[in-house]
Amino acid sequence: MVWFAPRVLLTMLAALFGGWLGEWLATQWALPTIPVTLMGATLGVGLFVARDAWRGSRLSAWLSRPEGGAPVSSLGLWGDLAVRAERALRARERDTAQERERLTQFLQAIEASPNGVVLLDAGDHITWCSRVAADHLGLQVERDLLQRITNLVRAPAFVQYLADPRPEQTVVIPAPQGNGQLSLMLRRYGTEGQRLLLVQDVTVRERQEAMRRDFVANVSHEIRTPLTVLSGFVETMHTLPLTEVERDRVLVLMSQQTQRMQTLVGDLLTLARLEGSPRPAVDDWAPLARVGQAVEAEARGLSAGAHHLSFEWGEALEVGGAEAELASALANLVNNAVRYTPAGGTVRIKAQRAHDGALHIAVTDTGPGIAAEHLPRLTERFYRVDSSRSRETGGTGLGLSIVKHVAQRHGGELRIDSLPGRGSTFTLVLPPTRLRAATPR
């Protein structure tokens, strides 16, 4: 309305001026006054409208100019209005572009998060979904927009959690693909009942928590048994009169249980040290023969001549890494082979360089062998194929776990091949970067 009033006033002035001019001409030339006056007024209005139309065409051409073209001048009120309108539109376009850029950056930041995000309206329909959340929940971003989430994620615990007006902090459900666990959390936002669903893959965390519980339970069980034995023997010695022979027998048994606990604590400390220390340096070289000599001496002492032992360390090689760790890993493999191989059996240790340059140290025995279903779990802490036999041989159930950690810290692996009744082969594999020919000294 600000620009409309001046236009009406100018139009009336043009009509008045044209009417006055027509009346003057009629008086001068003796023409009919009223028709000429009306013609003058019409002509005045027409000229004014034509002038406005001409300015409008110039304004249209100016608005259609390429970006950065020179602005038109002398457009009067139309030009002033056009400049103001263009400035307002340009400012709004800049604000819109900035907001769109902020929104894009915000969504990109959410997409970069390891946790998934789903936006739900008041009816629990999906209004937006990050690709991480879609991957976790088995959704398709484009297809499932505006779909009710309970039609797509049908875990009963989640449906109940979503329907609860005051849900708990989180709910854990199985992943729709069946390969893990998901933690879901709801948060309200906005004023129309919208909710934010946070999705986190807690498979590793749940597995680690289960391992921690199993570990604590296993350690408690392993320590409780010798402590119970020791407690019983102490009470026996305290309350019963024992002969010298009986006392010596009790003390021997107590010493065995004490040694068992010391061995267990030592293995636990070894595992803790392996998990908490940095990987061994590659440039710390030790002769393989020197490592083998320490392992061979320990194995022969443990066997006490009851087995046929064979050691083949191959060519003169040096291994890079922690010598004490490598010796401990090999000693665990060889000692296990000696313990589980019956008297008169054979234990063979052979080291050789493979075609790919890696070092393979194979420990082969003629023991009872291991069934296939046990092989994937042998390196778990405290896992035993035969727990009673393992305790009889003095094992803690941690030896192969130590070997696995040592191998991984040196960039290698532990391979296990076994068949019941045909013995077992445990192979420690070290990468070529951890191996070189021995330098003459």
N, C-alpha and C positions, 0 to 999 in steps of 0.2 A: 504493500500500500504506500510505502514511502516514495517509490518511483512512479506510482500510478497517478497521484494527484497532479504533479507538474505536467504530465502528458495531457491530461484533460484540460488544464488551464491553457496550455500552449495551443491545443486544438481549437478551443473557443476563441482565443485571440486571433488565430489564423482565419476563422470564420468571420469574426467581426471586421477584421481588416479587409478581407475580400468583399464583404457586404458594403462597407463604407466606400471602397474603391468603385464597386459597381454602381452605387447610388450617385457618386460624383460624376462618373462617366455618363450615366443616364441624364443627369442634369445638364452636362456640357453638350451632349449630342442630341438632346430631346428624345430620348428613348424611354420606353415604359420602365417606370422606376422599380416596381416589385420584381418582375422577371429578371431584370439586369442585376438587381441587388442579390437575388437568390443565386444567380449564376456566379456572381463575384464571390459570395460566401462559399459556394461549392468549389469554385476554382482555388480559393485560398486553402480550404481543407485538403483538397486534392494535392496541391503543391506540398503542403506540410507532410501528408502521408507519403508522397513520392520521395520526399527528402528522407523520411524515416526508413522507407523501404531501401533506398540507396545505402543508407548507413547500415541497415540490417544485413544487406548483401556483403558489404565490406567486413562487417563483424563475423558473418558466417565464414568468409574466406580467411579471416584472421584466426578463427577457432580451428579451422581445418589445416592450418599451416603445419609444416614439419616441426618436430621438436627442436627448439632452439632458434626458430625463425624470428625475424625482427617484429616487434609489436607494431600495430597500426595506431595512428594518431588521428586526432580530429574527429572522433566518433561521438563526442559529446557525452550525454547521459548514458547512451547505450555502451559506449566504450568504457566508461567508469564502472558500470554494472558488470560488464564482461571481465574486466581486470579483477574486480573484487571476487566475482564468482570463480574465476580461474585460480586465483590465489587460495581461496577456500578449498577448492577441489584438490589442488596440488598438495596443500597442507594435510588434507584428509588422506590422500593417497600415500603421502610419506608416513603418516601415523599408522595407517593400515599395513604398509610394508614393514615398518619397524615391529609392530605387534605380530605380524606373521613370521618374521624372522625370529623373534623371541620365542614364539610358540614352537617353531621348527627346532630351535636349539634345545628347548625344554624337552620336547619329545625325543630328540636324539640322545639327550642325557639319560632319559628313562630307558631308552633302548640299549644304551651302553651298560646299564646296571646288570649285575649277575642275577638280580631278583626280578621276577616278572610282575607286571602291573596290569590289572584289569579294572576299567571304570564301568560301574553298573548304575542304571537309573533306579527310580523308586520301584519299578516292577522287576528288578533283577535282570534286565536286558543288557547285553553287552553294548556299550556305546564306544568303547575304544579298548584295544588290547595290544600290549607290546609283543614282539615276536618271541621273546624269552618265555613269557607266560603262555603264549600259544604253543610253543614247543613242549613246555612242561605239562600242559593240560590236554594236549592232543587236539588243539583247535586250528582252524584256518582263518587267518585274519580277515580276509575279504568276504569269505562265505558266511562266517558266523556272526558278523555284526548285526546288532538288534535282535539276536536270538536270546531266548531265556537260558541263562547259564546252567540251570538245573536240568535242562534237556540235553546238555552236552557233557556235564560232569555229574555223574549219577552216584557217586559214592555216598552211601547213607549217612556217614558221619558229616560230610560236607553239607548235604541237604538239611540235616537237623541244625547244623551250625548256622546256616544262612537264615533259617526260619526263626532262630532264637532272637527275641528283641534285644537281649543283652548278652551277646555271645562272649565266650571266654576269650582269653588273649589269642590263642592259636588253636588250630586243629591239624592233626597229621593224618594224611590219607595216602593210600597207595597211588603211585603214578598210573594214569590211565593205560600207558603202554606196558605196565607191569614190571618195570625195571628199576624201581626205586621208591623213595618216600618223599612226599611233598608236605611242606608246612604252609598253611593258609592263614591269613590274618585279615580281618575286616576293619575298616575305619570309615566313619561317616564324614561327609563334607557337603558343602552347599546348603541350600535352604529347601530343597525339594526332595529330600530323602535319598540323594545319590550316595553311593558307597564305593570305597576304594578297596580292591582286593589285592593283597600282596601275596605273591607266590614264591616260595624259596625251596630249592632242592636240598633236602637234608639227608640224602642217602648216605653220603660219606660220614656226616656227623652221627647219624643213628648207628652206622656200622662201627664207628670208633667208640661210641658209647657202649655198644654191646660188647666190643672187644675189651673195653676197660672193665666192665662188670665181670666178664669171664676171667680176665686176668686177675682181678682182685680175689675172685672166688677160688681160682686155681692156686694162687700163691697161698691163700689162707689154708686151703686143703693140704697143700704140700708141706707147709710148716707145721700144721696142727698134728700131723701123724707122728713125726719124730719127737715133737714136744710131749705128746701124750705118752709115748714110749719112755722118754726120759723121766717124765713125772712119775710114771708107774714104777720105774726102777728105783728112783730116789725114795719113794714111799716104801718100797720093799726093803731097801737097805736100812731104812730108818726104823722100821717096825719089826722086821723078822731077823732072828739070829741066823746068819749065813755062814756056811763053811768057807774056808779059803778058796776052794775050787769054785763054789757057787759065786762068791764075791768076784773072783777074776772073770768069770763068764759074764756076769752082769756088767762089769766095767768095760769089757770088750764090746758088748752090745751098745752100751751108752756111747762109747767112743765112735762106733760106726754111725749112730744116729747124729752125733755132733758133727762128724765129718760130712754127712749128707746135707745137713743144714748149711754148713760152711760152703760146700760146693754150690748149693742152690743160691745162696746170697752172692757168691762170686759170679755166677752166671747172670744173675739179675743186674749186678753192677756193670758187667761187661756189656749187656744189652743197652743199659741206660747210657753208657759212655758212647757206644756206637751211634745211638740215635741222636745224641746231643752234641756231637762234635762235627766239625767240617770234614768234607771229603779229603782223603789223603792226597798229598801232592804227587804229581806224576814224575817229578824229577828226583825223587828219593828212591834210589835203586838198591836192591839187595840181591845177592846171588841166590838163585833158586836152590842150588845144592846145599847152601848153608841152612836155608829154611827146612829143606828136606831132612837134613841130618838131625835136627832137633825133633822133628816129627817121628823119624825112624827110631830114635832112642826111646822116646816115650812109648811107642807102639810095642817095641820088643820087651820093654819092662812090663807092660800090661799083659802081654800074651804069655810071658814066662815060658816060652818054648812050646806052647800048646798048639800053635798054628804054623802053617807054612807062609812066611811073609816074603813078599817080593817087592823091591823098590827099583823103579827105572825112572830116573830124572832126565834122561835124554841128553841133548846137546847142552853145552855150557850157555846158560841163559841167565838174564837178570830180570827181576820183576820190579815194577815201579809202584810204590805205595807204602803202606804201613807194614813193616816186616812182622811185627808182633801180631797184628790182626790176621795176616795171611797164615802165619804159623798156627794161630789158634783155630782158624777155620779148617785147615788141613788136619790138625790134630783131632778135632771133633769128628771129622769124617772117618779117619783111620781108626780112632778109638771105638766109634760105633760099630765099625765093621768087625773089629776084634771081639767086642763084647757079644755081638749077636751071632757070630759064627761059632758053631760047635767045635770042640777040641778036635784037632786033626784036619780041620778045614783050611782053605787057602784064602789069603787076603793079598791082593795085588794092587800096587800103586804105580801108575804109569803117567808120565808127563810128556807131552809132545806138542809141537807147533802144528796147527791145522793149516789147510790150504789158504784160508783167508787171513792167516797171520796171527790168529788168536791162540792163546795158550789153553790147552785142555789137560787138566789133571784129573784122571779117572781113578776112583777107588772101587775096586770090584771084589766082592766076597762070594763065598759059596754057602751063605747062610740060608735060612728058611724062605727068604723072599717076602715080598709085600703084595697084598692084593691091590688091584687097580683102583678100587674105590677109596683107598687110603692115600694114594699118592698126592692128590691135590692139596691135602691138609697136613702133610708131614712137616712143613716148615712153620706151622702155627705153634705158638707158645703152649707148652705142656700137652700138646697132642701126642698120644701114644697109641700105637696099634694094639699093643698088649701091655696094659699098665702094670700088671703084677710082674711080668718078666722084666720090664724096664727098671722097676725098683730093685729087683734082684741083681741086676747088672750094674746098679749104681748110677743110672741115668737120671737127669733132672727134667727131661722133656724140653730143654731150651737149646740144645746143641745145634740142631739143624736151623733153628731160628737165627742163631748167631752166625752160622755159615751164610745164610741167605743175606743178612744185613752186610756182612763183610763183602760178599760178591757184589751187591748193589752199590756199595760205597766206592768200589773200584771199577764201576762201570760194567760189571760182568753179570753172570747169572749162575744158578745152581740147577743142573739137570738131573733128573732121577728116572732110572729105568729099573724095573724089577718085575719078576714073575714068581709066584709062589712055588717053592720047591727048586728054583733055579738060581737063587741068589739075587744080588742087587748090584747096581753100578751107580755111584754118585759122582757126577762130573762137575768140577769147579772150572768155569770158563772165564778167562780174563781177556779183555780186548787187546788188539795189536798195539795200541798206544801205551799199554802197561808192560810191554815186552821188548827186550833188545838182547843182542848177543853180548855175552860177558866180555868185558874189557880185560886184557891181560894186566896183571899186577906185578 
